[in-house]
């Protein structure tokens, strides 16, 4: 069993506590599907309840540190060096429809350096954890990205465009080009778990436009600590900047990035 730092233990405990209320609320979603009002308002309330629990747990443990949270935004801390980056419910649309594929994502960041990450899928009881320089784990078992080098056998995940999503401008060309080379493309609807699955070797690569820091911070560290690569298609080293995140094992990452660059015009 890996030895966790005090900070990672705080993150794991916070995720477990918030998961209890989310799992309970998730059990109510099926009932709400048939109501006239629908489950939307209920799920929004569930999201906020989970975020409040995470805020309380993390603030109590490290009262001087700041927080960046999906629902309530940024909460400044006296110590401006460390920041918790939190998504209390990644995969809200899945949750809303009773689809059991969603997660809690927590990262500890110093500047642009991701120090620790947790992605917890309570429905499947899968806790993905990583610390910088310490490797990546699933329920305390070490995980690694896949060793697959043949794109013809690779499974790649993505984010699909919806409604007026800006990323749809280039997505069709991207999908068609990737589909020409890989064994399959998946759209699971929870970016933090997509990245965790790349880290665990369940998926060989992943790309998505428009992710926010709370969607990807913990997952980025998981992939890197599992031996994979993560970068922005737009070319600089800031993973949190606006753009397209690409991740994968070293071989699939390199080829996937090349493919995407071929069909994605550079901005500006």
MARROVEX-878116 format. One line per 8 residues: number of its first residue (from 1); for each residue x, y, z of N, C-alpha, C. Coordinates in nm, 3 decimals. Layout:
// residues N
NUM) X Y Z X Y Z X Y Z  ...
// end
This chain:
// residues 268
1) 0.085 -0.120 0.000 0.000 0.000 0.000 0.088 0.124 0.000  0.063 0.220 -0.091 0.147 0.339 -0.097 0.127 0.426 0.026  0.232 0.495 0.064 0.221 0.588 0.175 0.174 0.722 0.123  0.061 0.767 0.173 0.005 0.894 0.129 0.053 1.007 0.217  0.072 1.122 0.154 0.106 1.242 0.231 -0.017 1.287 0.309  0.005 1.377 0.404 -0.107 1.432 0.481 -0.205 1.503 0.389  -0.154 1.574 0.290 -0.243 1.646 0.199 -0.330 1.551 0.118  -0.272 1.442 0.069 -0.351 1.347 -0.008 -0.455 1.279 0.080
9) -0.421 1.251 0.204 -0.518 1.192 0.297 -0.637 1.286 0.317  -0.608 1.414 0.328 -0.716 1.514 0.341 -0.808 1.508 0.220  -0.748 1.501 0.101 -0.826 1.499 -0.023 -0.912 1.374 -0.033  -0.855 1.259 0.003 -0.929 1.133 -0.003 -1.046 1.136 0.095  -1.022 1.182 0.217 -1.129 1.187 0.317 -1.241 1.281 0.273  -1.202 1.396 0.217 -1.303 1.491 0.170 -1.388 1.431 0.059  -1.323 1.362 -0.036 -1.396 1.301 -0.147 -1.493 1.194 -0.097  -1.449 1.113 -0.003 -1.535 1.006 0.051 -1.656 1.066 0.122
17) -1.634 1.171 0.198 -1.745 1.233 0.270 -1.846 1.295 0.173  -1.798 1.368 0.073 -1.889 1.429 -0.024 -1.962 1.322 -0.105  -1.894 1.210 -0.129 -1.956 1.104 -0.210 -2.078 1.045 -0.143  -2.080 1.043 -0.012 -2.195 0.983 0.058 -2.325 1.054 0.021  -2.323 1.186 0.022 -2.445 1.259 -0.012 -2.477 1.248 -0.160  -2.374 1.245 -0.245 -2.400 1.232 -0.389 -2.460 1.095 -0.422  -2.408 0.989 -0.362 -2.461 0.856 -0.388 -2.606 0.847 -0.342  -2.635 0.906 -0.226 -2.773 0.908 -0.179 -2.863 0.984 -0.276
25) -2.815 1.100 -0.319 -2.894 1.179 -0.414 -2.908 1.109 -0.549  -2.803 1.039 -0.592 -2.808 0.968 -0.718 -2.917 0.862 -0.716  -2.940 0.804 -0.598 -3.045 0.705 -0.584 -3.184 0.761 -0.604  -3.196 0.894 -0.592 -3.327 0.958 -0.609 -3.352 0.999 -0.754  -3.247 1.003 -0.836 -3.261 1.057 -0.971 -3.362 0.978 -1.053  -3.360 0.847 -1.042 -3.453 0.765 -1.122 -3.597 0.802 -1.092  -3.628 0.830 -0.965 -3.763 0.871 -0.929 -3.797 1.006 -0.993  -3.701 1.096 -0.995 -3.725 1.230 -1.046 -3.739 1.233 -1.197
33) -3.686 1.133 -1.266 -3.694 1.132 -1.412 -3.839 1.138 -1.460  -3.930 1.082 -1.382 -4.068 1.074 -1.427 -4.154 1.189 -1.375  -4.094 1.279 -1.296 -4.170 1.390 -1.243 -4.190 1.497 -1.350  -4.291 1.580 -1.331 -4.319 1.687 -1.427 -4.205 1.786 -1.431  -4.155 1.821 -1.315 -4.049 1.921 -1.307 -3.917 1.867 -1.360  -3.895 1.738 -1.344 -3.768 1.679 -1.388 -3.661 1.693 -1.282  -3.547 1.631 -1.305 -3.443 1.623 -1.202 -3.343 1.738 -1.203  -3.355 1.834 -1.297 -3.251 1.935 -1.312 -3.224 2.015 -1.186
41) -3.329 2.068 -1.123 -3.310 2.149 -1.003 -3.253 2.064 -0.890  -3.299 1.941 -0.880 -3.252 1.852 -0.775 -3.103 1.826 -0.789  -3.058 1.800 -0.912 -2.917 1.771 -0.934 -2.831 1.893 -0.905  -2.880 2.010 -0.941 -2.807 2.133 -0.909 -2.789 2.146 -0.759  -2.893 2.114 -0.683 -2.884 2.119 -0.537 -2.786 2.015 -0.485  -2.787 1.895 -0.545 -2.694 1.789 -0.504 -2.549 1.833 -0.528  -2.526 1.895 -0.642 -2.393 1.948 -0.676 -2.347 2.048 -0.571  -2.435 2.141 -0.535 -2.399 2.244 -0.437 -2.376 2.185 -0.299
49) -2.456 2.086 -0.262 -2.436 2.021 -0.131 -2.299 1.955 -0.125  -2.262 1.885 -0.230 -2.132 1.818 -0.232 -2.019 1.921 -0.227  -2.034 2.030 -0.301 -1.930 2.132 -0.300 -1.915 2.194 -0.162  -2.026 2.214 -0.094 -2.019 2.271 0.041 -1.942 2.179 0.136  -1.967 2.049 0.125 -1.895 1.953 0.209 -1.745 1.957 0.179  -1.711 1.959 0.051 -1.570 1.963 0.012 -1.505 2.092 0.060  -1.576 2.202 0.048 -1.523 2.330 0.096 -1.494 2.323 0.246  -1.590 2.273 0.321 -1.574 2.265 0.467 -1.458 2.175 0.506
57) -1.447 2.061 0.441 -1.341 1.965 0.475 -1.203 2.022 0.442  -1.189 2.078 0.324 -1.058 2.128 0.281 -1.020 2.256 0.355  -1.117 2.342 0.380 -1.089 2.466 0.452 -1.053 2.439 0.596  -1.121 2.342 0.657 -1.090 2.309 0.796 -0.949 2.251 0.809  -0.912 2.168 0.713 -0.780 2.104 0.720 -0.667 2.201 0.689  -0.689 2.289 0.593 -0.586 2.386 0.552 -0.652 2.524 0.539  -0.678 2.590 0.653 -0.758 2.714 0.652 -0.694 2.830 0.577  -0.565 2.827 0.555 -0.497 2.939 0.488 -0.489 2.924 0.337
65) -0.526 2.808 0.286 -0.514 2.784 0.143 -0.639 2.827 0.067  -0.621 2.864 -0.059 -0.733 2.904 -0.143 -0.802 2.785 -0.208  -0.919 2.812 -0.265 -0.994 2.709 -0.336 -1.047 2.767 -0.467  -1.045 2.684 -0.570 -1.111 2.715 -0.697 -1.213 2.605 -0.721  -1.342 2.641 -0.716 -1.448 2.542 -0.719 -1.543 2.571 -0.835  -1.591 2.465 -0.899 -1.671 2.483 -1.020 -1.795 2.569 -0.995  -1.868 2.542 -0.887 -1.995 2.609 -0.867 -1.979 2.749 -0.807  -1.894 2.764 -0.710 -1.887 2.891 -0.636 -1.766 2.976 -0.670
73) -1.681 2.928 -0.759 -1.569 3.010 -0.805 -1.449 3.006 -0.711  -1.375 3.116 -0.708 -1.250 3.121 -0.634 -1.272 3.177 -0.494  -1.211 3.110 -0.397 -1.212 3.155 -0.258 -1.067 3.181 -0.218  -1.036 3.305 -0.193 -0.897 3.341 -0.163 -0.855 3.285 -0.028  -0.725 3.257 -0.018 -0.668 3.214 0.109 -0.557 3.309 0.151  -0.527 3.311 0.279 -0.418 3.396 0.328 -0.285 3.356 0.266  -0.268 3.226 0.246 -0.150 3.173 0.180 -0.180 3.164 0.031  -0.124 3.254 -0.048 -0.154 3.256 -0.189 -0.080 3.153 -0.271
81) 0.002 3.070 -0.207 0.085 2.975 -0.281 0.009 2.849 -0.320  -0.077 2.799 -0.230 -0.144 2.671 -0.253 -0.292 2.692 -0.284  -0.344 2.606 -0.375 -0.482 2.617 -0.419 -0.541 2.479 -0.438  -0.658 2.456 -0.377 -0.736 2.337 -0.407 -0.821 2.365 -0.531  -0.820 2.275 -0.628 -0.901 2.289 -0.749 -1.002 2.175 -0.748  -1.132 2.210 -0.743 -1.233 2.111 -0.706 -1.351 2.110 -0.803  -1.386 1.992 -0.849 -1.513 1.969 -0.919 -1.594 1.871 -0.834  -1.701 1.918 -0.769 -1.777 1.829 -0.680 -1.856 1.722 -0.753
89) -1.886 1.747 -0.881 -1.963 1.649 -0.959 -1.927 1.666 -1.106  -1.828 1.591 -1.150 -1.790 1.591 -1.291 -1.871 1.482 -1.361  -1.942 1.521 -1.464 -2.034 1.428 -1.529 -2.177 1.455 -1.486  -2.211 1.583 -1.470 -2.344 1.620 -1.421 -2.455 1.567 -1.512  -2.434 1.572 -1.643 -2.538 1.524 -1.734 -2.560 1.374 -1.718  -2.453 1.299 -1.699 -2.468 1.156 -1.670 -2.550 1.136 -1.542  -2.512 1.208 -1.438 -2.584 1.201 -1.310 -2.731 1.232 -1.330  -2.758 1.338 -1.405 -2.894 1.385 -1.430 -2.981 1.277 -1.493
97) -2.920 1.192 -1.577 -2.995 1.089 -1.648 -2.987 0.952 -1.581  -2.930 0.948 -1.461 -2.920 0.820 -1.392 -2.813 0.730 -1.448  -2.719 0.785 -1.523 -2.610 0.707 -1.582 -2.495 0.700 -1.480  -2.456 0.582 -1.436 -2.359 0.570 -1.328 -2.213 0.587 -1.373  -2.185 0.707 -1.425 -2.048 0.737 -1.467 -2.023 0.885 -1.441  -1.979 0.915 -1.319 -1.951 1.051 -1.276 -1.849 1.044 -1.161  -1.792 1.157 -1.125 -1.682 1.152 -1.029 -1.668 1.283 -0.953  -1.594 1.276 -0.845 -1.547 1.392 -0.771 -1.399 1.409 -0.805
105) -1.359 1.531 -0.838 -1.219 1.557 -0.874 -1.162 1.666 -0.785  -1.047 1.638 -0.724 -0.978 1.734 -0.637 -0.830 1.734 -0.672  -0.774 1.853 -0.690 -0.630 1.865 -0.714 -0.572 1.969 -0.618  -0.447 1.951 -0.585 -0.371 2.050 -0.509 -0.267 2.110 -0.602  -0.274 2.242 -0.618 -0.190 2.311 -0.715 -0.108 2.419 -0.645  0.016 2.432 -0.687 0.102 2.543 -0.643 0.150 2.614 -0.768  0.097 2.735 -0.793 0.126 2.802 -0.919 0.064 2.723 -1.033  0.148 2.678 -1.127 0.102 2.592 -1.236 0.147 2.448 -1.215
113) 0.195 2.418 -1.097 0.245 2.284 -1.066 0.137 2.206 -0.992  0.100 2.090 -1.045 0.000 2.005 -0.981 0.072 1.909 -0.887  0.043 1.921 -0.759 0.115 1.843 -0.657 0.047 1.712 -0.623  -0.086 1.711 -0.625 -0.159 1.589 -0.588 -0.295 1.592 -0.654  -0.350 1.474 -0.679 -0.480 1.466 -0.744 -0.560 1.345 -0.699  -0.690 1.363 -0.690 -0.783 1.255 -0.656 -0.900 1.261 -0.753  -0.933 1.148 -0.813 -1.056 1.133 -0.891 -1.129 1.013 -0.833  -1.247 1.036 -0.775 -1.319 0.930 -0.705 -1.451 0.903 -0.775
121) -1.469 0.778 -0.817 -1.594 0.729 -0.875 -1.662 0.644 -0.769  -1.754 0.701 -0.692 -1.811 0.626 -0.579 -1.905 0.514 -0.620  -1.969 0.525 -0.736 -2.060 0.420 -0.780 -1.983 0.290 -0.802  -1.865 0.301 -0.861 -1.782 0.182 -0.886 -1.680 0.159 -0.774  -1.679 0.247 -0.675 -1.583 0.242 -0.565 -1.439 0.239 -0.617  -1.409 0.333 -0.707 -1.274 0.344 -0.763 -1.214 0.479 -0.726  -1.108 0.473 -0.648 -1.038 0.593 -0.603 -0.903 0.601 -0.674  -0.891 0.696 -0.767 -0.766 0.720 -0.838 -0.690 0.830 -0.764
129) -0.564 0.806 -0.734 -0.483 0.906 -0.662 -0.345 0.917 -0.724  -0.287 1.035 -0.709 -0.150 1.056 -0.756 -0.087 1.171 -0.680  0.044 1.161 -0.660 0.123 1.272 -0.607 0.245 1.289 -0.696  0.286 1.412 -0.713 0.397 1.439 -0.802 0.521 1.363 -0.756  0.575 1.284 -0.848 0.693 1.205 -0.818 0.666 1.076 -0.744  0.539 1.047 -0.714 0.506 0.929 -0.634 0.427 0.823 -0.706  0.397 0.843 -0.835 0.322 0.743 -0.908 0.172 0.765 -0.899  0.098 0.684 -0.974 -0.048 0.690 -0.978 -0.105 0.556 -0.932
137) -0.221 0.563 -0.866 -0.277 0.443 -0.804 -0.428 0.438 -0.823  -0.480 0.317 -0.829 -0.623 0.291 -0.825 -0.650 0.201 -0.706  -0.723 0.254 -0.607 -0.750 0.178 -0.484 -0.620 0.117 -0.428  -0.516 0.197 -0.426 -0.385 0.161 -0.368 -0.305 0.063 -0.453  -0.350 0.033 -0.573 -0.273 -0.050 -0.666 -0.210 0.039 -0.772  -0.082 0.023 -0.795 -0.011 0.106 -0.891 -0.069 0.088 -1.031  -0.087 0.195 -1.103 -0.138 0.188 -1.240 -0.039 0.251 -1.336  -0.045 0.205 -1.462 0.040 0.257 -1.569 -0.043 0.274 -1.694
145) -0.001 0.368 -1.778 -0.067 0.381 -1.908 -0.039 0.255 -1.989  -0.118 0.235 -2.093 -0.101 0.118 -2.177 0.033 0.124 -2.252  0.076 0.009 -2.300 0.199 0.002 -2.380 0.167 -0.008 -2.530  0.044 0.014 -2.566 0.002 -0.004 -2.705 0.066 0.101 -2.796  0.125 0.055 -2.906 0.189 0.146 -3.002 0.116 0.150 -3.136  0.032 0.055 -3.161 -0.038 0.044 -3.289 -0.170 0.120 -3.280  -0.182 0.229 -3.356 -0.305 0.307 -3.353 -0.424 0.226 -3.402  -0.399 0.127 -3.482 -0.507 0.044 -3.533 -0.576 -0.039 -3.426
153) -0.511 -0.054 -3.310 -0.573 -0.127 -3.199 -0.603 -0.034 -3.081  -0.584 0.095 -3.099 -0.599 0.191 -2.988 -0.744 0.231 -2.967  -0.781 0.250 -2.840 -0.910 0.303 -2.801 -0.889 0.445 -2.751  -0.956 0.541 -2.813 -0.934 0.683 -2.783 -1.066 0.746 -2.743  -1.061 0.827 -2.638 -1.180 0.898 -2.590 -1.176 1.044 -2.630  -1.292 1.108 -2.626 -1.300 1.249 -2.665 -1.419 1.314 -2.598  -1.430 1.445 -2.619 -1.551 1.517 -2.581 -1.625 1.556 -2.707  -1.754 1.525 -2.714 -1.833 1.557 -2.833 -1.897 1.695 -2.819
161) -1.911 1.768 -2.929 -1.973 1.900 -2.922 -2.122 1.890 -2.897  -2.173 1.986 -2.819 -2.316 1.995 -2.795 -2.360 2.140 -2.819  -2.476 2.156 -2.876 -2.537 2.286 -2.899 -2.441 2.385 -2.961  -2.418 2.496 -2.891 -2.336 2.603 -2.950 -2.191 2.597 -2.901  -2.146 2.479 -2.861 -2.009 2.463 -2.810 -1.909 2.506 -2.917  -1.818 2.593 -2.879 -1.724 2.650 -2.975 -1.638 2.544 -3.043  -1.608 2.436 -2.971 -1.520 2.334 -3.025 -1.575 2.257 -3.143  -1.704 2.273 -3.173 -1.761 2.195 -3.284 -1.712 2.243 -3.420
169) -1.651 2.361 -3.425 -1.600 2.412 -3.552 -1.504 2.314 -3.619  -1.419 2.253 -3.538 -1.316 2.164 -3.592 -1.340 2.017 -3.558  -1.443 1.990 -3.479 -1.454 1.855 -3.425 -1.481 1.749 -3.530  -1.570 1.778 -3.625 -1.603 1.676 -3.724 -1.480 1.631 -3.801  -1.397 1.728 -3.841 -1.274 1.692 -3.912 -1.180 1.614 -3.821  -1.173 1.654 -3.694 -1.087 1.581 -3.600 -1.135 1.437 -3.583  -1.264 1.419 -3.560 -1.317 1.285 -3.537 -1.298 1.196 -3.660  -1.327 1.250 -3.777 -1.311 1.170 -3.898 -1.166 1.127 -3.918
177) -1.075 1.217 -3.889 -0.932 1.186 -3.908 -0.885 1.082 -3.808  -0.925 1.098 -3.681 -0.886 1.000 -3.579 -0.951 0.865 -3.608  -1.077 0.866 -3.649 -1.149 0.742 -3.676 -1.085 0.661 -3.788  -1.014 0.729 -3.877 -0.946 0.658 -3.986 -0.834 0.568 -3.935  -0.785 0.594 -3.813 -0.665 0.523 -3.766 -0.686 0.433 -3.646  -0.791 0.456 -3.566 -0.800 0.386 -3.437 -0.904 0.275 -3.440  -0.898 0.190 -3.337 -0.994 0.081 -3.326 -1.131 0.130 -3.281  -1.133 0.238 -3.204 -1.261 0.289 -3.155 -1.246 0.424 -3.089
185) -1.356 0.500 -3.090 -1.364 0.628 -3.022 -1.478 0.621 -2.922  -1.455 0.672 -2.802 -1.556 0.671 -2.697 -1.580 0.813 -2.647  -1.706 0.839 -2.611 -1.742 0.965 -2.547 -1.817 0.929 -2.419  -1.746 0.936 -2.305 -1.801 0.889 -2.178 -1.868 1.000 -2.098  -1.834 1.125 -2.123 -1.904 1.236 -2.061 -1.849 1.282 -1.927  -1.732 1.230 -1.887 -1.672 1.272 -1.761 -1.521 1.281 -1.782  -1.471 1.401 -1.807 -1.331 1.418 -1.847 -1.234 1.369 -1.742  -1.265 1.391 -1.615 -1.173 1.345 -1.509 -1.155 1.194 -1.515
193) -1.263 1.122 -1.542 -1.252 0.976 -1.553 -1.187 0.934 -1.684  -1.208 1.010 -1.792 -1.137 0.980 -1.916 -0.986 0.983 -1.892  -0.940 1.085 -1.823 -0.797 1.096 -1.794 -0.752 0.986 -1.699  -0.833 0.956 -1.600 -0.800 0.846 -1.508 -0.793 0.713 -1.582  -0.880 0.693 -1.680 -0.880 0.569 -1.757 -0.758 0.560 -1.848  -0.712 0.674 -1.900 -0.586 0.673 -1.974 -0.473 0.632 -1.880  -0.472 0.688 -1.759 -0.368 0.654 -1.661 -0.370 0.505 -1.628  -0.488 0.446 -1.623 -0.501 0.305 -1.587 -0.486 0.211 -1.704
201) -0.464 0.265 -1.826 -0.447 0.181 -1.943 -0.577 0.130 -2.003  -0.690 0.180 -1.956 -0.819 0.138 -2.010 -0.848 0.205 -2.143  -0.797 0.326 -2.158 -0.804 0.399 -2.284 -0.662 0.441 -2.318  -0.634 0.447 -2.446 -0.497 0.475 -2.490 -0.471 0.623 -2.514  -0.577 0.699 -2.537 -0.561 0.841 -2.561 -0.691 0.914 -2.537  -0.683 1.048 -2.536 -0.799 1.132 -2.508 -0.773 1.271 -2.561  -0.878 1.335 -2.615 -0.867 1.477 -2.647 -1.001 1.545 -2.626  -0.995 1.672 -2.583 -1.117 1.749 -2.566 -1.084 1.897 -2.564
209) -1.169 1.975 -2.628 -1.156 2.120 -2.630 -1.238 2.182 -2.518  -1.185 2.288 -2.457 -1.264 2.372 -2.368 -1.278 2.325 -2.225  -1.193 2.235 -2.180 -1.200 2.190 -2.041 -1.157 2.302 -1.946  -1.213 2.300 -1.827 -1.178 2.395 -1.723 -1.078 2.330 -1.627  -1.006 2.410 -1.548 -0.906 2.351 -1.457 -0.962 2.242 -1.367  -1.084 2.261 -1.317 -1.140 2.161 -1.226 -1.176 2.031 -1.298  -1.196 2.037 -1.429 -1.225 1.914 -1.505 -1.101 1.826 -1.520  -0.984 1.888 -1.522 -0.866 1.815 -1.571 -0.745 1.816 -1.480
217) -0.741 1.901 -1.377 -0.617 1.915 -1.299 -0.573 1.782 -1.238  -0.663 1.715 -1.167 -0.628 1.588 -1.104 -0.594 1.483 -1.210  -0.672 1.479 -1.318 -0.649 1.380 -1.423 -0.517 1.398 -1.495  -0.475 1.522 -1.514 -0.346 1.548 -1.576 -0.234 1.482 -1.496  -0.238 1.502 -1.364 -0.133 1.443 -1.281 -0.139 1.291 -1.283  -0.259 1.235 -1.283 -0.272 1.089 -1.290 -0.202 1.034 -1.415  -0.229 1.097 -1.529 -0.170 1.049 -1.654 -0.017 1.060 -1.649  0.033 1.173 -1.606 0.178 1.193 -1.602 0.245 1.096 -1.505
225) 0.185 1.076 -1.390 0.246 0.986 -1.291 0.232 0.840 -1.331  0.143 0.811 -1.425 0.128 0.674 -1.477 0.215 0.651 -1.600  0.299 0.748 -1.634 0.390 0.730 -1.746 0.341 0.785 -1.878  0.230 0.858 -1.877 0.176 0.913 -2.000 0.216 1.057 -2.022  0.166 1.113 -2.131 0.195 1.251 -2.168 0.065 1.329 -2.181  0.072 1.456 -2.144 -0.043 1.546 -2.153 0.006 1.679 -2.206  -0.068 1.739 -2.300 -0.030 1.870 -2.350 -0.147 1.939 -2.416  -0.124 2.062 -2.456 -0.225 2.139 -2.527 -0.193 2.141 -2.676
233) -0.294 2.120 -2.756 -0.276 2.120 -2.901 -0.224 2.255 -2.949  -0.258 2.360 -2.875 -0.220 2.495 -2.915 -0.073 2.524 -2.892  -0.003 2.437 -2.821 0.141 2.443 -2.827 0.221 2.489 -2.709  0.162 2.560 -2.611 0.247 2.601 -2.499 0.235 2.501 -2.385  0.304 2.529 -2.276 0.315 2.432 -2.168 0.214 2.454 -2.055  0.124 2.548 -2.072 0.026 2.577 -1.968 -0.097 2.490 -1.988  -0.113 2.382 -1.910 -0.225 2.292 -1.933 -0.360 2.352 -1.899  -0.360 2.460 -1.818 -0.486 2.518 -1.775 -0.537 2.626 -1.871
241) -0.457 2.664 -1.967 -0.498 2.769 -2.061 -0.605 2.716 -2.155  -0.677 2.810 -2.215 -0.784 2.774 -2.307 -0.730 2.696 -2.426  -0.800 2.592 -2.465 -0.756 2.516 -2.580 -0.800 2.371 -2.576  -0.722 2.286 -2.642 -0.756 2.144 -2.656 -0.655 2.060 -2.580  -0.703 1.985 -2.483 -0.616 1.896 -2.407 -0.601 1.764 -2.482  -0.478 1.715 -2.491 -0.448 1.586 -2.553 -0.370 1.503 -2.451  -0.407 1.377 -2.435 -0.339 1.290 -2.339 -0.330 1.149 -2.397  -0.232 1.074 -2.349 -0.221 0.936 -2.394 -0.092 0.871 -2.347
249) -0.077 0.744 -2.380 0.054 0.683 -2.357 0.151 0.751 -2.454  0.281 0.740 -2.433 0.374 0.820 -2.514 0.359 0.802 -2.665  0.330 0.681 -2.712 0.322 0.656 -2.855 0.190 0.707 -2.913  0.081 0.676 -2.845 -0.049 0.722 -2.892 -0.059 0.874 -2.882  -0.005 0.931 -2.775 -0.008 1.077 -2.761 0.060 1.145 -2.880  0.177 1.098 -2.916 0.252 1.161 -3.026 0.174 1.153 -3.157  0.118 1.036 -3.186 0.045 1.019 -3.312 -0.088 1.096 -3.309  -0.158 1.090 -3.196 -0.285 1.158 -3.184 -0.268 1.308 -3.201
257) -0.164 1.360 -3.141 -0.138 1.504 -3.154 -0.108 1.541 -3.300  -0.029 1.460 -3.366 0.002 1.486 -3.508 -0.125 1.484 -3.592  -0.210 1.385 -3.571 -0.335 1.374 -3.646 -0.422 1.498 -3.624  -0.437 1.538 -3.499 -0.523 1.652 -3.468 -0.467 1.781 -3.526  -0.337 1.796 -3.522 -0.275 1.918 -3.577 -0.298 1.928 -3.727  -0.306 1.814 -3.795 -0.327 1.815 -3.940 -0.460 1.878 -3.980  -0.561 1.866 -3.893 -0.696 1.909 -3.931 -0.750 2.022 -3.844  -0.666 2.077 -3.756 -0.709 2.186 -3.668 -0.633 2.312 -3.700
265) -0.697 2.410 -3.762 -0.626 2.535 -3.796 -0.576 2.605 -3.669  -0.458 2.661 -3.677 -0.406 2.738 -3.565 -0.479 2.870 -3.555  -0.507 2.911 -3.432 -0.579 3.036 -3.411 -0.486 3.153 -3.439  -0.548 3.264 -3.482 -0.472 3.388 -3.495 -0.398 3.406 -3.620
// end
